Each structure stands twice: as structure tokens, then as C-alpha cells.
Amino acid sequence: MGIFDRSTEGHVTPPVEVTLERGAIAFFAETIGEADPVHLDADAAQAAGHPDVLAPATYAVVVGTFAGQKAARQDQPDLLTLINGDLRVLLHGTEAYDYHGPMYAGDTVSVQNEVTGFSDPKGGKLEIAHVTTRITHAERGPIVTATRGIIHRLG
């Protein structure tokens, strides 16, 4: 028998707002080896036509993490608790990102997760929770849509 709470299918978490900070974006960019100054310096970003430091595309993962931490501080269950996921027995599954627009330092974005379904591949030897995370900006609309599979190996 699986561990996931399948009654959560279709559940959408309340939106969590996260404000993107210049220093955190620059630190992340440096950490991943990003050398383009638009990700590190406000003057360089503005000279290139951006309103502020441009977040690298992979920064969406950090935004999702920040949103999860903020939700926990607001006594909202994190996604893994919601689906009854146990990190001690979960595997990282597929992950895909659709980018709809840029994120900049100073932006306040909204993050929501949706449990889109469950599957039982490999003849039922695995169970996968399918989750979609949406990051949106109030004026610019969708920024990033991320889909991922969280795997639990049975037996």
C-alpha cells in the first residue's frame, strides 16, 4: 500500500507571496556560477534594459522553497505534509519548467501548488505524486509553471 494521501488530488494550496531580494538573487547567481552581470548588479541590469537584477531561470526553485518556508510560518501545511510524503523514503522524480516571463529583484510574486494526480507505474512498484507549482506576478501574470513527480518506491 502506498503512503500518499490520494484524497488530496485537486487540492490547491493558498497563495503565498514572496518578495524577491537583490542580495539573495545575486548570491544564488554566484553560487551557480552565473557570470552575467545582469544577475549580479542593479546598474548592469538597468543598463541592459531591466528594472533591477534579473533572477536566473533556475531561481524558481528558490522561490518555491521560500514560499514553503513562509507557508509553514503561517501554520499552513507544506506540500509533503499535505500529501503524506515522507522525505526518508521519497525519490526525486521528473521536473519540468515553463517560463512565461522574467523575475526581478523587488518583485512580489505569488506561489501556489496543486496536487494534479497520482500514478502507479512499474506494475505498481512505484507511486508518484504529480504536483504543479505556479509562480505569478500581479501585473505581469504567469512567470513560471513547474511540474514535478515525487516518487515513492513500494516494496
N, C-alpha and C positions, 0 to 999 in steps of 0.2 A: 504494500500500500504506500502511496506517495505521502509526502509531507505538506505539499502546498494546499492552501485553503482555496478550493476551486469556486467557492461561493463568491469570491472577490472579483470574478471575471466581470468586466464592465465598470468596475469601480474607478472613479476619477478622484484624485486627491484634491483637497482645496488648494487654490493657487498660493504660492509663496513668493513674495517679492524679494529680489536680491539686487543690491546696488553694486555695480562693478567698480572696483577701486584701481586707480592707476598703478600704485605700487605693487599690488597683487598680480596684475596683468604683466607688468614688466618682470617681476620675479619669476613668474611662470615661463615667460618667453625666454629668459636667460637660462632657466633650468632645462628647457627642452632644446637649447642650442640655437634658438631663433636669433639671427643677427640683423634682420631688417629693422632699422631704427624706428619705423612707424609703430612697432610693437613695444618700444622701449622708452621713447622720448616724445613728450607732447609737442615740442616745437617741430620735430621732424615729421610727426604725424600731420600737424596742421599745414606744414609746407607741402605735403603730398595731397592736401585736399580733404583730410579727415578732421572731424571736430575735436578729437582727442586721441589718445593712444588706442590703437586698434588691437583688439584681442585676437590672438591666433585662433584658427578654426578649432583646434583641439581644446580650447579653453571651455568649451561647452561642458566637458566632463567636470571641471572645477565648479562651474556654476551649479550643476546638478548636485554636487557634494555640498556646496554652501547651502543650497535650498533644503537639502535633507537635514543638515545640522540645525538650521533655523526652525524647520518644522518641529524637530524634536524639542527645541527650547520652548516652543508654543504648545507642547503636550499633544502634538499630532503624531500618530504612529508613522514610523518610517516605512518605506515600501516593503522591505523584507519582513518586518513585523506584521504588516498588513496581510501578506500572502503566506505567512508562517514559514518564511525561509530561514534556514539556519546556516550561517556562514561556515560552520565547521564541516558541512557536508555538501556545499554548493560548488559548482564549477562555473567559470566564466564561459559564456556561450557567444553566440554571434552578436555583433554590434554593427549598426549602420547609421549614418548621419546624413540628413538632407539639410543643406544650408540655404536659407532663404534671404539672408541679409547679414550685415556686419554687426558686431557688438563693440561698443566703445567704452572707455573709462567714463564714469559718470552716469552711464545708462542704468536705469532701474528696469529690470526685466521680471517677468512673471514665469514661474516654473510649475508645471503640473505633470503628474504621472497618471497614466491609465493602464490598468491591467487589461490587456486586449485578448488574452486567452491562454489556454494551456494545451499542450500536446504530449503524446506518449510514444516517441519514436523508438526504433531499435527493438521492435516487438515488445514494447512495454518495459524495457530495461532502463529507460531514461524517462524523466518527466521534465518538461520545460515550461517555465512561466514566461509568457511573452508580454513585454512592457513597452509602452511608448512614452517618451518624455518630450514635452513641448515647452520651448522657451520662446516667449513673445515679448514684444515691446509695445507699450500702449499706443504710440503713434505710428510706428513703422510696421506693426503686425508681426507675423511669424518670423523668428530669427533662425531657430534650429529645431528640427524634429529628429529625435534619436529613437531607434528601435533596438531592443536587445532581447536576448534569450538568456534566462537564468536556469542553469541545468542542475538537476538532482539525479544522481545515479542510484538506481534501485538495485538491491541485491548485490 
